[in-house]
Amino acid sequence: MSMDRIAKPILLVEDNPVDADLTLRAFAKRKLANPVVVARDGEEALAWIPRWDGGEPVPEVILLDLKMPRVNGLEVLEQLKAHPVYNTIPVVVLTSSAEDSDVRSAYRLGANSYIVKPVDFDKFSEVAAQIELYWCVLNNPSP
């Protein structure tokens, strides 16, 4: 990667501090070039939209938990995918819910991928590797 092209951030939307920390540690272990910014709930995630409008870097990918207070992940997904500018940001649902209805709803609303959260760090590192490989290497646009 050339020095003049700054890696776009990954937006992690996660209300559970333990899960957020696990995700950040898994990405740090992978030495990911992309900085990770955390929104602690759906409302905070949606508050990024005007910030992107104002010139803050738009994320490479959004990792989205579903079960959150205030605004849940499906509502965030619906609003993002309905947005005329930011609807192309890939959204990976990263959640503890393996419920069929959640999976179907997420894909119907435009999720690019649905990953059920593993519980231990090694499994989580594998998930981080998959996300890195797919979203940050294979899907990286040419400079």
Contacts in CASP RR format, 6 or more apart in sequence:
PFRMAT RR
TARGET T0000
AUTHOR 0000-0000-0000
METHOD contacts of the structure
MODEL  1
MSMDRIAKPILLVEDNPVDADLTLRAFAKRKLANPVVVARDGEEALAWIP
RWDGGEPVPEVILLDLKMPRVNGLEVLEQLKAHPVYNTIPVVVLTSSAED
SDVRSAYRLGANSYIVKPVDFDKFSEVAAQIELYWCVLNNPSP
1 7 0 8 1.000
1 33 0 8 1.000
2 143 0 8 1.000
4 143 0 8 1.000
5 143 0 8 1.000
6 57 0 8 1.000
7 33 0 8 1.000
7 34 0 8 1.000
7 35 0 8 1.000
7 60 0 8 1.000
7 136 0 8 1.000
8 34 0 8 1.000
8 57 0 8 1.000
8 58 0 8 1.000
8 59 0 8 1.000
8 60 0 8 1.000
9 34 0 8 1.000
9 35 0 8 1.000
9 36 0 8 1.000
9 37 0 8 1.000
9 57 0 8 1.000
9 59 0 8 1.000
9 60 0 8 1.000
10 27 0 8 1.000
10 32 0 8 1.000
10 34 0 8 1.000
10 35 0 8 1.000
10 36 0 8 1.000
10 37 0 8 1.000
10 59 0 8 1.000
10 60 0 8 1.000
10 61 0 8 1.000
10 62 0 8 1.000
10 63 0 8 1.000
10 131 0 8 1.000
10 135 0 8 1.000
10 136 0 8 1.000
11 36 0 8 1.000
11 37 0 8 1.000
11 38 0 8 1.000
11 39 0 8 1.000
11 45 0 8 1.000
11 48 0 8 1.000
11 59 0 8 1.000
11 61 0 8 1.000
11 62 0 8 1.000
11 63 0 8 1.000
12 20 0 8 1.000
12 23 0 8 1.000
12 24 0 8 1.000
12 36 0 8 1.000
12 37 0 8 1.000
12 38 0 8 1.000
12 39 0 8 1.000
12 63 0 8 1.000
13 38 0 8 1.000
13 39 0 8 1.000
13 41 0 8 1.000
13 42 0 8 1.000
13 44 0 8 1.000
13 45 0 8 1.000
13 62 0 8 1.000
13 63 0 8 1.000
13 64 0 8 1.000
13 65 0 8 1.000
13 68 0 8 1.000
13 73 0 8 1.000
13 76 0 8 1.000
14 20 0 8 1.000
14 23 0 8 1.000
14 38 0 8 1.000
14 39 0 8 1.000
14 40 0 8 1.000
14 63 0 8 1.000
14 65 0 8 1.000
14 68 0 8 1.000
14 94 0 8 1.000
15 40 0 8 1.000
15 41 0 8 1.000
15 42 0 8 1.000
15 65 0 8 1.000
15 67 0 8 1.000
15 68 0 8 1.000
15 69 0 8 1.000
16 65 0 8 1.000
19 65 0 8 1.000
19 117 0 8 1.000
20 38 0 8 1.000
20 40 0 8 1.000
22 121 0 8 1.000
22 124 0 8 1.000
23 36 0 8 1.000
23 63 0 8 1.000
23 94 0 8 1.000
23 124 0 8 1.000
23 128 0 8 1.000
24 36 0 8 1.000
24 38 0 8 1.000
25 121 0 8 1.000
26 121 0 8 1.000
26 124 0 8 1.000
26 125 0 8 1.000
26 127 0 8 1.000
26 128 0 8 1.000
27 34 0 8 1.000
27 36 0 8 1.000
27 128 0 8 1.000
27 132 0 8 1.000
29 125 0 8 1.000
29 128 0 8 1.000
30 125 0 8 1.000
30 128 0 8 1.000
30 129 0 8 1.000
30 132 0 8 1.000
32 128 0 8 1.000
32 132 0 8 1.000
32 136 0 8 1.000
33 136 0 8 1.000
34 60 0 8 1.000
34 136 0 8 1.000
37 59 0 8 1.000
39 45 0 8 1.000
39 47 0 8 1.000
39 48 0 8 1.000
41 68 0 8 1.000
41 69 0 8 1.000
41 70 0 8 1.000
41 71 0 8 1.000
42 68 0 8 1.000
42 70 0 8 1.000
42 71 0 8 1.000
42 72 0 8 1.000
42 73 0 8 1.000
42 75 0 8 1.000
42 76 0 8 1.000
43 70 0 8 1.000
43 71 0 8 1.000
45 62 0 8 1.000
45 64 0 8 1.000
45 71 0 8 1.000
45 73 0 8 1.000
45 76 0 8 1.000
46 71 0 8 1.000
46 76 0 8 1.000
46 79 0 8 1.000
48 56 0 8 1.000
49 83 0 8 1.000
49 86 0 8 1.000
52 58 0 8 1.000
52 85 0 8 1.000
52 86 0 8 1.000
53 85 0 8 1.000
58 86 0 8 1.000
58 89 0 8 1.000
59 89 0 8 1.000
60 90 0 8 1.000
60 135 0 8 1.000
60 136 0 8 1.000
60 139 0 8 1.000
60 140 0 8 1.000
61 89 0 8 1.000
61 90 0 8 1.000
61 91 0 8 1.000
61 92 0 8 1.000
61 131 0 8 1.000
61 135 0 8 1.000
61 136 0 8 1.000
61 139 0 8 1.000
62 80 0 8 1.000
62 89 0 8 1.000
62 90 0 8 1.000
62 91 0 8 1.000
62 92 0 8 1.000
63 92 0 8 1.000
63 94 0 8 1.000
63 131 0 8 1.000
64 73 0 8 1.000
64 76 0 8 1.000
64 77 0 8 1.000
64 91 0 8 1.000
64 92 0 8 1.000
64 93 0 8 1.000
64 94 0 8 1.000
64 95 0 8 1.000
64 111 0 8 1.000
65 73 0 8 1.000
65 93 0 8 1.000
65 94 0 8 1.000
65 95 0 8 1.000
66 72 0 8 1.000
66 73 0 8 1.000
66 74 0 8 1.000
66 93 0 8 1.000
66 95 0 8 1.000
66 97 0 8 1.000
66 102 0 8 1.000
66 106 0 8 1.000
67 73 0 8 1.000
67 95 0 8 1.000
67 96 0 8 1.000
67 97 0 8 1.000
73 93 0 8 1.000
74 102 0 8 1.000
74 105 0 8 1.000
74 106 0 8 1.000
74 109 0 8 1.000
77 91 0 8 1.000
77 93 0 8 1.000
77 106 0 8 1.000
77 109 0 8 1.000
77 110 0 8 1.000
77 111 0 8 1.000
78 109 0 8 1.000
80 86 0 8 1.000
80 87 0 8 1.000
80 89 0 8 1.000
80 91 0 8 1.000
81 87 0 8 1.000
81 91 0 8 1.000
81 109 0 8 1.000
81 110 0 8 1.000
90 112 0 8 1.000
90 113 0 8 1.000
90 135 0 8 1.000
90 139 0 8 1.000
91 110 0 8 1.000
91 111 0 8 1.000
91 112 0 8 1.000
92 111 0 8 1.000
92 112 0 8 1.000
92 113 0 8 1.000
92 114 0 8 1.000
92 115 0 8 1.000
92 131 0 8 1.000
92 135 0 8 1.000
93 106 0 8 1.000
93 111 0 8 1.000
93 113 0 8 1.000
93 114 0 8 1.000
93 115 0 8 1.000
94 115 0 8 1.000
94 117 0 8 1.000
94 127 0 8 1.000
95 102 0 8 1.000
95 114 0 8 1.000
95 115 0 8 1.000
95 116 0 8 1.000
95 117 0 8 1.000
96 116 0 8 1.000
96 117 0 8 1.000
97 116 0 8 1.000
98 116 0 8 1.000
103 114 0 8 1.000
106 114 0 8 1.000
107 114 0 8 1.000
113 134 0 8 1.000
115 127 0 8 1.000
115 130 0 8 1.000
115 131 0 8 1.000
117 124 0 8 1.000
117 127 0 8 1.000
118 124 0 8 1.000
118 126 0 8 1.000
118 127 0 8 1.000
END
